Amino acid sequence: MILLDNILRYCLDDIFKGFFDYDALNAYSMKMTRDAEYDLVHEMESSLMELMSSSLKQRLTAEPVRFVYQRDMPAALVDVLREN
């Protein structure tokens, strides 16, 4: 089994060649989960699609509740991602 992260990491030079001038190219994996409220009881008249759409929009601005990152990610990059 090959993860998409690994495929992208393997092809980084092919993906970014010609767009950026770089001497070194590094990639790190991270996942962030944001909080969103699902109010299924009070909104029974709304369709499931509308409820999911609304919840996904909330996640764009919701507070992060989980941040998982690759162990060898530089501390400065971790700090930037945590702040934003």
PyMOL Python script that loads the backbone (N, CA, C, O; Angstrom):
from pymol import cmd

cmd.read_pdbstr("""\
ATOM      1  N   MET A   1       0.840  -1.166   0.000  1.00  0.00           N
ATOM      2  CA  MET A   1       0.000   0.000   0.000  1.00  0.00           C
ATOM      3  C   MET A   1       0.896   1.242   0.000  1.00  0.00           C
ATOM      4  O   MET A   1       1.851   1.333   0.771  1.00  0.00           O
ATOM      5  N   ILE A   2       0.575   2.184  -0.865  1.00  0.00           N
ATOM      6  CA  ILE A   2       1.320   3.434  -0.957  1.00  0.00           C
ATOM      7  C   ILE A   2       0.386   4.583  -0.583  1.00  0.00           C
ATOM      8  O   ILE A   2      -0.701   4.719  -1.144  1.00  0.00           O
ATOM      9  N   LEU A   3       0.818   5.399   0.363  1.00  0.00           N
ATOM     10  CA  LEU A   3       0.030   6.557   0.771  1.00  0.00           C
ATOM     11  C   LEU A   3       0.223   7.703  -0.218  1.00  0.00           C
ATOM     12  O   LEU A   3       1.291   7.849  -0.813  1.00  0.00           O
ATOM     13  N   LEU A   4      -0.803   8.499  -0.383  1.00  0.00           N
ATOM     14  CA  LEU A   4      -0.729   9.655  -1.278  1.00  0.00           C
ATOM     15  C   LEU A   4       0.403  10.593  -0.866  1.00  0.00           C
ATOM     16  O   LEU A   4       1.071  11.173  -1.722  1.00  0.00           O
ATOM     17  N   ASP A   5       0.619  10.743   0.435  1.00  0.00           N
ATOM     18  CA  ASP A   5       1.728  11.576   0.922  1.00  0.00           C
ATOM     19  C   ASP A   5       3.051  11.132   0.311  1.00  0.00           C
ATOM     20  O   ASP A   5       3.857  11.959  -0.113  1.00  0.00           O
ATOM     21  N   ASN A   6       3.268   9.823   0.269  1.00  0.00           N
ATOM     22  CA  ASN A   6       4.529   9.291  -0.252  1.00  0.00           C
ATOM     23  C   ASN A   6       4.649   9.492  -1.758  1.00  0.00           C
ATOM     24  O   ASN A   6       5.740   9.765  -2.261  1.00  0.00           O
ATOM     25  N   ILE A   7       3.557   9.361  -2.471  1.00  0.00           N
ATOM     26  CA  ILE A   7       3.576   9.593  -3.921  1.00  0.00           C
ATOM     27  C   ILE A   7       3.921  11.047  -4.208  1.00  0.00           C
ATOM     28  O   ILE A   7       4.763  11.330  -5.060  1.00  0.00           O
ATOM     29  N   LEU A   8       3.274  11.970  -3.501  1.00  0.00           N
ATOM     30  CA  LEU A   8       3.559  13.396  -3.692  1.00  0.00           C
ATOM     31  C   LEU A   8       5.002  13.720  -3.332  1.00  0.00           C
ATOM     32  O   LEU A   8       5.672  14.467  -4.046  1.00  0.00           O
ATOM     33  N   ARG A   9       5.479  13.161  -2.231  1.00  0.00           N
ATOM     34  CA  ARG A   9       6.855  13.412  -1.802  1.00  0.00           C
ATOM     35  C   ARG A   9       7.845  12.920  -2.861  1.00  0.00           C
ATOM     36  O   ARG A   9       8.842  13.587  -3.135  1.00  0.00           O
ATOM     37  N   TYR A  10       7.575  11.775  -3.445  1.00  0.00           N
ATOM     38  CA  TYR A  10       8.443  11.201  -4.469  1.00  0.00           C
ATOM     39  C   TYR A  10       8.471  12.069  -5.738  1.00  0.00           C
ATOM     40  O   TYR A  10       9.493  12.146  -6.420  1.00  0.00           O
ATOM     41  N   CYS A  11       7.353  12.713  -6.041  1.00  0.00           N
ATOM     42  CA  CYS A  11       7.224  13.485  -7.290  1.00  0.00           C
ATOM     43  C   CYS A  11       7.365  14.994  -7.098  1.00  0.00           C
ATOM     44  O   CYS A  11       7.065  15.750  -8.021  1.00  0.00           O
ATOM     45  N   LEU A  12       7.804  15.447  -5.944  1.00  0.00           N
ATOM     46  CA  LEU A  12       7.877  16.886  -5.677  1.00  0.00           C
ATOM     47  C   LEU A  12       8.665  17.651  -6.733  1.00  0.00           C
ATOM     48  O   LEU A  12       8.239  18.716  -7.178  1.00  0.00           O
ATOM     49  N   ASP A  13       9.795  17.120  -7.129  1.00  0.00           N
ATOM     50  CA  ASP A  13      10.608  17.820  -8.120  1.00  0.00           C
ATOM     51  C   ASP A  13       9.860  17.956  -9.446  1.00  0.00           C
ATOM     52  O   ASP A  13       9.919  19.007 -10.084  1.00  0.00           O
ATOM     53  N   ASP A  14       9.159  16.906  -9.862  1.00  0.00           N
ATOM     54  CA  ASP A  14       8.378  16.967 -11.103  1.00  0.00           C
ATOM     55  C   ASP A  14       7.216  17.951 -10.986  1.00  0.00           C
ATOM     56  O   ASP A  14       6.877  18.634 -11.953  1.00  0.00           O
ATOM     57  N   ILE A  15       6.612  18.022  -9.812  1.00  0.00           N
ATOM     58  CA  ILE A  15       5.456  18.899  -9.597  1.00  0.00           C
ATOM     59  C   ILE A  15       5.865  20.371  -9.613  1.00  0.00           C
ATOM     60  O   ILE A  15       5.198  21.192 -10.243  1.00  0.00           O
ATOM     61  N   PHE A  16       6.959  20.710  -8.924  1.00  0.00           N
ATOM     62  CA  PHE A  16       7.335  22.113  -8.744  1.00  0.00           C
ATOM     63  C   PHE A  16       8.404  22.608  -9.705  1.00  0.00           C
ATOM     64  O   PHE A  16       8.696  23.804  -9.729  1.00  0.00           O
ATOM     65  N   LYS A  17       8.990  21.725 -10.492  1.00  0.00           N
ATOM     66  CA  LYS A  17      10.031  22.122 -11.446  1.00  0.00           C
ATOM     67  C   LYS A  17       9.440  23.135 -12.441  1.00  0.00           C
ATOM     68  O   LYS A  17       8.393  22.883 -13.036  1.00  0.00           O
ATOM     69  N   GLY A  18      10.102  24.257 -12.613  1.00  0.00           N
ATOM     70  CA  GLY A  18       9.628  25.278 -13.534  1.00  0.00           C
ATOM     71  C   GLY A  18       8.792  26.357 -12.866  1.00  0.00           C
ATOM     72  O   GLY A  18       8.673  27.458 -13.402  1.00  0.00           O
ATOM     73  N   PHE A  19       8.207  26.065 -11.705  1.00  0.00           N
ATOM     74  CA  PHE A  19       7.410  27.063 -10.983  1.00  0.00           C
ATOM     75  C   PHE A  19       8.256  27.832  -9.977  1.00  0.00           C
ATOM     76  O   PHE A  19       8.076  29.035  -9.787  1.00  0.00           O
ATOM     77  N   PHE A  20       9.185  27.119  -9.334  1.00  0.00           N
ATOM     78  CA  PHE A  20      10.003  27.718  -8.286  1.00  0.00           C
ATOM     79  C   PHE A  20      11.469  27.405  -8.546  1.00  0.00           C
ATOM     80  O   PHE A  20      11.813  26.350  -9.079  1.00  0.00           O
ATOM     81  N   ASP A  21      12.318  28.338  -8.160  1.00  0.00           N
ATOM     82  CA  ASP A  21      13.756  28.114  -8.217  1.00  0.00           C
ATOM     83  C   ASP A  21      14.197  27.730  -6.808  1.00  0.00           C
ATOM     84  O   ASP A  21      14.064  28.535  -5.886  1.00  0.00           O
ATOM     85  N   TYR A  22      14.710  26.538  -6.624  1.00  0.00           N
ATOM     86  CA  TYR A  22      15.083  26.069  -5.293  1.00  0.00           C
ATOM     87  C   TYR A  22      16.346  25.222  -5.357  1.00  0.00           C
ATOM     88  O   TYR A  22      16.642  24.574  -6.361  1.00  0.00           O
ATOM     89  N   ASP A  23      17.080  25.253  -4.247  1.00  0.00           N
ATOM     90  CA  ASP A  23      18.268  24.408  -4.105  1.00  0.00           C
ATOM     91  C   ASP A  23      17.912  23.098  -3.408  1.00  0.00           C
ATOM     92  O   ASP A  23      18.481  22.049  -3.708  1.00  0.00           O
ATOM     93  N   ALA A  24      16.974  23.171  -2.484  1.00  0.00           N
ATOM     94  CA  ALA A  24      16.532  21.982  -1.748  1.00  0.00           C
ATOM     95  C   ALA A  24      15.016  22.034  -1.625  1.00  0.00           C
ATOM     96  O   ALA A  24      14.421  23.108  -1.544  1.00  0.00           O
ATOM     97  N   LEU A  25      14.412  20.875  -1.613  1.00  0.00           N
ATOM     98  CA  LEU A  25      12.957  20.781  -1.515  1.00  0.00           C
ATOM     99  C   LEU A  25      12.625  19.744  -0.449  1.00  0.00           C
ATOM    100  O   LEU A  25      12.989  18.575  -0.578  1.00  0.00           O
ATOM    101  N   ASN A  26      11.932  20.174   0.605  1.00  0.00           N
ATOM    102  CA  ASN A  26      11.563  19.285   1.700  1.00  0.00           C
ATOM    103  C   ASN A  26      10.053  19.237   1.829  1.00  0.00           C
ATOM    104  O   ASN A  26       9.359  20.207   1.521  1.00  0.00           O
ATOM    105  N   ALA A  27       9.554  18.108   2.284  1.00  0.00           N
ATOM    106  CA  ALA A  27       8.114  17.950   2.484  1.00  0.00           C
ATOM    107  C   ALA A  27       7.874  17.273   3.826  1.00  0.00           C
ATOM    108  O   ALA A  27       8.629  16.394   4.241  1.00  0.00           O
ATOM    109  N   TYR A  28       6.814  17.698   4.492  1.00  0.00           N
ATOM    110  CA  TYR A  28       6.452  17.139   5.789  1.00  0.00           C
ATOM    111  C   TYR A  28       4.950  16.904   5.816  1.00  0.00           C
ATOM    112  O   TYR A  28       4.184  17.645   5.199  1.00  0.00           O
ATOM    113  N   SER A  29       4.544  15.886   6.524  1.00  0.00           N
ATOM    114  CA  SER A  29       3.120  15.581   6.661  1.00  0.00           C
ATOM    115  C   SER A  29       2.576  16.228   7.921  1.00  0.00           C
ATOM    116  O   SER A  29       3.249  16.288   8.949  1.00  0.00           O
ATOM    117  N   MET A  30       1.343  16.710   7.823  1.00  0.00           N
ATOM    118  CA  MET A  30       0.648  17.256   8.990  1.00  0.00           C
ATOM    119  C   MET A  30      -0.846  17.108   8.784  1.00  0.00           C
ATOM    120  O   MET A  30      -1.332  17.050   7.654  1.00  0.00           O
ATOM    121  N   LYS A  31      -1.565  17.049   9.893  1.00  0.00           N
ATOM    122  CA  LYS A  31      -3.026  16.981   9.861  1.00  0.00           C
ATOM    123  C   LYS A  31      -3.561  17.906  10.941  1.00  0.00           C
ATOM    124  O   LYS A  31      -3.063  17.925  12.066  1.00  0.00           O
ATOM    125  N   MET A  32      -4.583  18.671  10.581  1.00  0.00           N
ATOM    126  CA  MET A  32      -5.224  19.553  11.543  1.00  0.00           C
ATOM    127  C   MET A  32      -6.721  19.271  11.533  1.00  0.00           C
ATOM    128  O   MET A  32      -7.344  19.188  10.475  1.00  0.00           O
ATOM    129  N   THR A  33      -7.283  19.128  12.716  1.00  0.00           N
ATOM    130  CA  THR A  33      -8.717  18.911  12.853  1.00  0.00           C
ATOM    131  C   THR A  33      -9.312  20.128  13.540  1.00  0.00           C
ATOM    132  O   THR A  33      -8.824  20.576  14.578  1.00  0.00           O
ATOM    133  N   ARG A  34     -10.362  20.649  12.953  1.00  0.00           N
ATOM    134  CA  ARG A  34     -11.041  21.804  13.544  1.00  0.00           C
ATOM    135  C   ARG A  34     -12.394  21.374  14.092  1.00  0.00           C
ATOM    136  O   ARG A  34     -13.019  20.441  13.589  1.00  0.00           O
ATOM    137  N   ASP A  35     -12.824  22.063  15.114  1.00  0.00           N
ATOM    138  CA  ASP A  35     -14.090  21.756  15.766  1.00  0.00           C
ATOM    139  C   ASP A  35     -15.249  22.300  14.937  1.00  0.00           C
ATOM    140  O   ASP A  35     -15.161  23.387  14.365  1.00  0.00           O
ATOM    141  N   ALA A  36     -16.323  21.540  14.881  1.00  0.00           N
ATOM    142  CA  ALA A  36     -17.546  22.000  14.215  1.00  0.00           C
ATOM    143  C   ALA A  36     -18.730  21.365  14.928  1.00  0.00           C
ATOM    144  O   ALA A  36     -18.659  20.215  15.362  1.00  0.00           O
ATOM    145  N   GLU A  37     -19.797  22.104  15.044  1.00  0.00           N
ATOM    146  CA  GLU A  37     -20.978  21.606  15.740  1.00  0.00           C
ATOM    147  C   GLU A  37     -21.960  21.013  14.748  1.00  0.00           C
ATOM    148  O   GLU A  37     -22.231  21.590  13.694  1.00  0.00           O
ATOM    149  N   TYR A  38     -22.479  19.869  15.097  1.00  0.00           N
ATOM    150  CA  TYR A  38     -23.513  19.216  14.292  1.00  0.00           C
ATOM    151  C   TYR A  38     -24.799  19.250  15.101  1.00  0.00           C
ATOM    152  O   TYR A  38     -24.911  18.580  16.127  1.00  0.00           O
ATOM    153  N   ASP A  39     -25.756  20.020  14.646  1.00  0.00           N
ATOM    154  CA  ASP A  39     -27.021  20.159  15.358  1.00  0.00           C
ATOM    155  C   ASP A  39     -28.094  19.414  14.580  1.00  0.00           C
ATOM    156  O   ASP A  39     -28.954  20.030  13.950  1.00  0.00           O
ATOM    157  N   LEU A  40     -28.043  18.093  14.626  1.00  0.00           N
ATOM    158  CA  LEU A  40     -28.972  17.279  13.846  1.00  0.00           C
ATOM    159  C   LEU A  40     -30.382  17.278  14.423  1.00  0.00           C
ATOM    160  O   LEU A  40     -31.350  17.138  13.676  1.00  0.00           O
ATOM    161  N   VAL A  41     -30.513  17.430  15.722  1.00  0.00           N
ATOM    162  CA  VAL A  41     -31.833  17.351  16.355  1.00  0.00           C
ATOM    163  C   VAL A  41     -32.689  18.563  16.007  1.00  0.00           C
ATOM    164  O   VAL A  41     -33.863  18.413  15.670  1.00  0.00           O
ATOM    165  N   HIS A  42     -32.115  19.762  16.085  1.00  0.00           N
ATOM    166  CA  HIS A  42     -32.893  20.979  15.863  1.00  0.00           C
ATOM    167  C   HIS A  42     -33.122  21.288  14.388  1.00  0.00           C
ATOM    168  O   HIS A  42     -33.950  22.137  14.055  1.00  0.00           O
ATOM    169  N   GLU A  43     -32.416  20.626  13.523  1.00  0.00           N
ATOM    170  CA  GLU A  43     -32.533  20.940  12.104  1.00  0.00           C
ATOM    171  C   GLU A  43     -32.996  19.734  11.302  1.00  0.00           C
ATOM    172  O   GLU A  43     -32.431  19.426  10.253  1.00  0.00           O
ATOM    173  N   MET A  44     -34.003  19.064  11.787  1.00  0.00           N
ATOM    174  CA  MET A  44     -34.499  17.861  11.116  1.00  0.00           C
ATOM    175  C   MET A  44     -35.110  18.183   9.752  1.00  0.00           C
ATOM    176  O   MET A  44     -35.168  17.314   8.882  1.00  0.00           O
ATOM    177  N   GLU A  45     -35.566  19.425   9.559  1.00  0.00           N
ATOM    178  CA  GLU A  45     -36.175  19.775   8.281  1.00  0.00           C
ATOM    179  C   GLU A  45     -35.128  20.000   7.187  1.00  0.00           C
ATOM    180  O   GLU A  45     -35.461  19.990   6.002  1.00  0.00           O
ATOM    181  N   SER A  46     -33.886  20.198   7.570  1.00  0.00           N
ATOM    182  CA  SER A  46     -32.816  20.383   6.590  1.00  0.00           C
ATOM    183  C   SER A  46     -32.341  19.030   6.075  1.00  0.00           C
ATOM    184  O   SER A  46     -32.379  18.024   6.783  1.00  0.00           O
ATOM    185  N   SER A  47     -31.902  19.034   4.846  1.00  0.00           N
ATOM    186  CA  SER A  47     -31.388  17.789   4.281  1.00  0.00           C
ATOM    187  C   SER A  47     -30.005  17.493   4.863  1.00  0.00           C
ATOM    188  O   SER A  47     -29.323  18.390   5.358  1.00  0.00           O
ATOM    189  N   LEU A  48     -29.614  16.258   4.797  1.00  0.00           N
ATOM    190  CA  LEU A  48     -28.301  15.862   5.294  1.00  0.00           C
ATOM    191  C   LEU A  48     -27.200  16.605   4.540  1.00  0.00           C
ATOM    192  O   LEU A  48     -26.190  16.990   5.129  1.00  0.00           O
ATOM    193  N   MET A  49     -27.396  16.802   3.252  1.00  0.00           N
ATOM    194  CA  MET A  49     -26.407  17.523   2.441  1.00  0.00           C
ATOM    195  C   MET A  49     -26.246  18.958   2.933  1.00  0.00           C
ATOM    196  O   MET A  49     -25.122  19.455   3.015  1.00  0.00           O
ATOM    197  N   GLU A  50     -27.350  19.636   3.263  1.00  0.00           N
ATOM    198  CA  GLU A  50     -27.284  21.007   3.771  1.00  0.00           C
ATOM    199  C   GLU A  50     -26.578  21.057   5.123  1.00  0.00           C
ATOM    200  O   GLU A  50     -25.782  21.959   5.380  1.00  0.00           O
ATOM    201  N   LEU A  51     -26.873  20.080   5.991  1.00  0.00           N
ATOM    202  CA  LEU A  51     -26.238  20.036   7.306  1.00  0.00           C
ATOM    203  C   LEU A  51     -24.731  19.824   7.188  1.00  0.00           C
ATOM    204  O   LEU A  51     -23.951  20.488   7.870  1.00  0.00           O
ATOM    205  N   MET A  52     -24.333  18.912   6.334  1.00  0.00           N
ATOM    206  CA  MET A  52     -22.913  18.643   6.153  1.00  0.00           C
ATOM    207  C   MET A  52     -22.210  19.853   5.533  1.00  0.00           C
ATOM    208  O   MET A  52     -21.092  20.186   5.926  1.00  0.00           O
ATOM    209  N   SER A  53     -22.851  20.504   4.578  1.00  0.00           N
ATOM    210  CA  SER A  53     -22.275  21.689   3.947  1.00  0.00           C
ATOM    211  C   SER A  53     -22.065  22.797   4.976  1.00  0.00           C
ATOM    212  O   SER A  53     -21.015  23.439   5.001  1.00  0.00           O
ATOM    213  N   SER A  54     -23.055  23.013   5.809  1.00  0.00           N
ATOM    214  CA  SER A  54     -22.967  24.034   6.849  1.00  0.00           C
ATOM    215  C   SER A  54     -21.845  23.718   7.839  1.00  0.00           C
ATOM    216  O   SER A  54     -21.085  24.605   8.228  1.00  0.00           O
ATOM    217  N   SER A  55     -21.747  22.468   8.238  1.00  0.00           N
ATOM    218  CA  SER A  55     -20.710  22.064   9.188  1.00  0.00           C
ATOM    219  C   SER A  55     -19.318  22.205   8.594  1.00  0.00           C
ATOM    220  O   SER A  55     -18.384  22.609   9.287  1.00  0.00           O
ATOM    221  N   LEU A  56     -19.173  21.877   7.326  1.00  0.00           N
ATOM    222  CA  LEU A  56     -17.867  22.014   6.682  1.00  0.00           C
ATOM    223  C   LEU A  56     -17.454  23.479   6.575  1.00  0.00           C
ATOM    224  O   LEU A  56     -16.275  23.802   6.714  1.00  0.00           O
ATOM    225  N   LYS A  57     -18.416  24.366   6.330  1.00  0.00           N
ATOM    226  CA  LYS A  57     -18.112  25.797   6.279  1.00  0.00           C
ATOM    227  C   LYS A  57     -17.658  26.299   7.645  1.00  0.00           C
ATOM    228  O   LYS A  57     -16.766  27.143   7.729  1.00  0.00           O
ATOM    229  N   GLN A  58     -18.272  25.781   8.731  1.00  0.00           N
ATOM    230  CA  GLN A  58     -17.871  26.160  10.086  1.00  0.00           C
ATOM    231  C   GLN A  58     -16.423  25.774  10.356  1.00  0.00           C
ATOM    232  O   GLN A  58     -15.703  26.484  11.058  1.00  0.00           O
ATOM    233  N   ARG A  59     -16.004  24.655   9.798  1.00  0.00           N
ATOM    234  CA  ARG A  59     -14.646  24.165  10.050  1.00  0.00           C
ATOM    235  C   ARG A  59     -13.574  25.076   9.471  1.00  0.00           C
ATOM    236  O   ARG A  59     -12.431  25.041   9.927  1.00  0.00           O
ATOM    237  N   LEU A  60     -13.915  25.885   8.482  1.00  0.00           N
ATOM    238  CA  LEU A  60     -12.920  26.784   7.897  1.00  0.00           C
ATOM    239  C   LEU A  60     -12.424  27.815   8.903  1.00  0.00           C
ATOM    240  O   LEU A  60     -11.268  28.234   8.847  1.00  0.00           O
ATOM    241  N   THR A  61     -13.294  28.226   9.824  1.00  0.00           N
ATOM    242  CA  THR A  61     -12.934  29.262  10.786  1.00  0.00           C
ATOM    243  C   THR A  61     -12.932  28.774  12.229  1.00  0.00           C
ATOM    244  O   THR A  61     -12.613  29.542  13.136  1.00  0.00           O
ATOM    245  N   ALA A  62     -13.279  27.522  12.455  1.00  0.00           N
ATOM    246  CA  ALA A  62     -13.346  26.986  13.817  1.00  0.00           C
ATOM    247  C   ALA A  62     -11.950  26.839  14.414  1.00  0.00           C
ATOM    248  O   ALA A  62     -10.950  26.779  13.699  1.00  0.00           O
ATOM    249  N   GLU A  63     -11.911  26.784  15.731  1.00  0.00           N
ATOM    250  CA  GLU A  63     -10.647  26.605  16.439  1.00  0.00           C
ATOM    251  C   GLU A  63     -10.094  25.201  16.203  1.00  0.00           C
ATOM    252  O   GLU A  63     -10.849  24.229  16.215  1.00  0.00           O
ATOM    253  N   PRO A  64      -8.795  25.087  15.989  1.00  0.00           N
ATOM    254  CA  PRO A  64      -8.193  23.752  15.860  1.00  0.00           C
ATOM    255  C   PRO A  64      -8.289  22.996  17.183  1.00  0.00           C
ATOM    256  O   PRO A  64      -8.064  23.568  18.250  1.00  0.00           O
ATOM    257  N   VAL A  65      -8.618  21.724  17.110  1.00  0.00           N
ATOM    258  CA  VAL A  65      -8.688  20.891  18.309  1.00  0.00           C
ATOM    259  C   VAL A  65      -7.618  19.804  18.299  1.00  0.00           C
ATOM    260  O   VAL A  65      -7.365  19.166  19.321  1.00  0.00           O
ATOM    261  N   ARG A  66      -6.987  19.595  17.136  1.00  0.00           N
ATOM    262  CA  ARG A  66      -5.934  18.582  17.040  1.00  0.00           C
ATOM    263  C   ARG A  66      -4.969  18.977  15.933  1.00  0.00           C
ATOM    264  O   ARG A  66      -5.376  19.385  14.845  1.00  0.00           O
ATOM    265  N   PHE A  67      -3.690  18.849  16.231  1.00  0.00           N
ATOM    266  CA  PHE A  67      -2.647  19.148  15.255  1.00  0.00           C
ATOM    267  C   PHE A  67      -1.586  18.062  15.365  1.00  0.00           C
ATOM    268  O   PHE A  67      -0.888  17.969  16.375  1.00  0.00           O
ATOM    269  N   VAL A  68      -1.467  17.249  14.335  1.00  0.00           N
ATOM    270  CA  VAL A  68      -0.509  16.146  14.307  1.00  0.00           C
ATOM    271  C   VAL A  68       0.477  16.435  13.186  1.00  0.00           C
ATOM    272  O   VAL A  68       0.077  16.770  12.071  1.00  0.00           O
ATOM    273  N   TYR A  69       1.758  16.306  13.481  1.00  0.00           N
ATOM    274  CA  TYR A  69       2.756  16.624  12.472  1.00  0.00           C
ATOM    275  C   TYR A  69       3.901  15.617  12.518  1.00  0.00           C
ATOM    276  O   TYR A  69       4.106  14.916  13.509  1.00  0.00           O
ATOM    277  N   GLN A  70       4.625  15.572  11.429  1.00  0.00           N
ATOM    278  CA  GLN A  70       5.752  14.662  11.291  1.00  0.00           C
ATOM    279  C   GLN A  70       6.838  15.021  12.307  1.00  0.00           C
ATOM    280  O   GLN A  70       7.159  16.195  12.494  1.00  0.00           O
ATOM    281  N   ARG A  71       7.388  14.019  12.948  1.00  0.00           N
ATOM    282  CA  ARG A  71       8.334  14.209  14.044  1.00  0.00           C
ATOM    283  C   ARG A  71       9.561  15.044  13.659  1.00  0.00           C
ATOM    284  O   ARG A  71      10.066  15.808  14.483  1.00  0.00           O
ATOM    285  N   ASP A  72      10.040  14.910  12.432  1.00  0.00           N
ATOM    286  CA  ASP A  72      11.250  15.633  12.040  1.00  0.00           C
ATOM    287  C   ASP A  72      10.971  16.993  11.388  1.00  0.00           C
ATOM    288  O   ASP A  72      11.872  17.598  10.808  1.00  0.00           O
ATOM    289  N   MET A  73       9.729  17.472  11.483  1.00  0.00           N
ATOM    290  CA  MET A  73       9.406  18.802  10.959  1.00  0.00           C
ATOM    291  C   MET A  73      10.146  19.848  11.797  1.00  0.00           C
ATOM    292  O   MET A  73      10.136  19.769  13.025  1.00  0.00           O
ATOM    293  N   PRO A  74      10.784  20.822  11.153  1.00  0.00           N
ATOM    294  CA  PRO A  74      11.511  21.861  11.900  1.00  0.00           C
ATOM    295  C   PRO A  74      10.579  22.625  12.852  1.00  0.00           C
ATOM    296  O   PRO A  74       9.430  22.916  12.521  1.00  0.00           O
ATOM    297  N   ALA A  75      11.101  22.936  14.026  1.00  0.00           N
ATOM    298  CA  ALA A  75      10.309  23.613  15.060  1.00  0.00           C
ATOM    299  C   ALA A  75       9.755  24.947  14.565  1.00  0.00           C
ATOM    300  O   ALA A  75       8.630  25.311  14.910  1.00  0.00           O
ATOM    301  N   ALA A  76      10.522  25.676  13.768  1.00  0.00           N
ATOM    302  CA  ALA A  76      10.053  26.968  13.252  1.00  0.00           C
ATOM    303  C   ALA A  76       8.824  26.789  12.369  1.00  0.00           C
ATOM    304  O   ALA A  76       7.905  27.608  12.421  1.00  0.00           O
ATOM    305  N   LEU A  77       8.792  25.741  11.567  1.00  0.00           N
ATOM    306  CA  LEU A  77       7.635  25.471  10.712  1.00  0.00           C
ATOM    307  C   LEU A  77       6.429  25.053  11.548  1.00  0.00           C
ATOM    308  O   LEU A  77       5.303  25.461  11.261  1.00  0.00           O
ATOM    309  N   VAL A  78       6.655  24.247  12.576  1.00  0.00           N
ATOM    310  CA  VAL A  78       5.571  23.849  13.483  1.00  0.00           C
ATOM    311  C   VAL A  78       4.962  25.087  14.127  1.00  0.00           C
ATOM    312  O   VAL A  78       3.739  25.198  14.218  1.00  0.00           O
ATOM    313  N   ASP A  79       5.797  26.014  14.574  1.00  0.00           N
ATOM    314  CA  ASP A  79       5.306  27.249  15.200  1.00  0.00           C
ATOM    315  C   ASP A  79       4.461  28.070  14.235  1.00  0.00           C
ATOM    316  O   ASP A  79       3.410  28.582  14.621  1.00  0.00           O
ATOM    317  N   VAL A  80       4.900  28.205  12.990  1.00  0.00           N
ATOM    318  CA  VAL A  80       4.143  28.965  11.987  1.00  0.00           C
ATOM    319  C   VAL A  80       2.786  28.315  11.746  1.00  0.00           C
ATOM    320  O   VAL A  80       1.773  29.011  11.680  1.00  0.00           O
ATOM    321  N   LEU A  81       2.753  27.006  11.614  1.00  0.00           N
ATOM    322  CA  LEU A  81       1.489  26.306  11.368  1.00  0.00           C
ATOM    323  C   LEU A  81       0.552  26.406  12.565  1.00  0.00           C
ATOM    324  O   LEU A  81      -0.660  26.524  12.385  1.00  0.00           O
ATOM    325  N   ARG A  82       1.079  26.362  13.762  1.00  0.00           N
ATOM    326  CA  ARG A  82       0.244  26.494  14.971  1.00  0.00           C
ATOM    327  C   ARG A  82      -0.365  27.884  15.088  1.00  0.00           C
ATOM    328  O   ARG A  82      -1.506  28.027  15.528  1.00  0.00           O
ATOM    329  N   GLU A  83       0.384  28.904  14.700  1.00  0.00           N
ATOM    330  CA  GLU A  83      -0.106  30.286  14.799  1.00  0.00           C
ATOM    331  C   GLU A  83      -1.190  30.585  13.779  1.00  0.00           C
ATOM    332  O   GLU A  83      -2.079  31.397  14.035  1.00  0.00           O
ATOM    333  N   ASN A  84      -1.122  29.938  12.633  1.00  0.00           N
ATOM    334  CA  ASN A  84      -2.065  30.231  11.565  1.00  0.00           C
ATOM    335  C   ASN A  84      -3.113  29.168  11.521  1.00  0.00           C
ATOM    336  O   ASN A  84      -4.015  29.224  10.684  1.00  0.00           O
TER     337      ASN A  84
END
""", "prot")
cmd.dss("prot")
cmd.show_as("cartoon", "prot")
cmd.util.cbc("prot")
cmd.orient("prot")
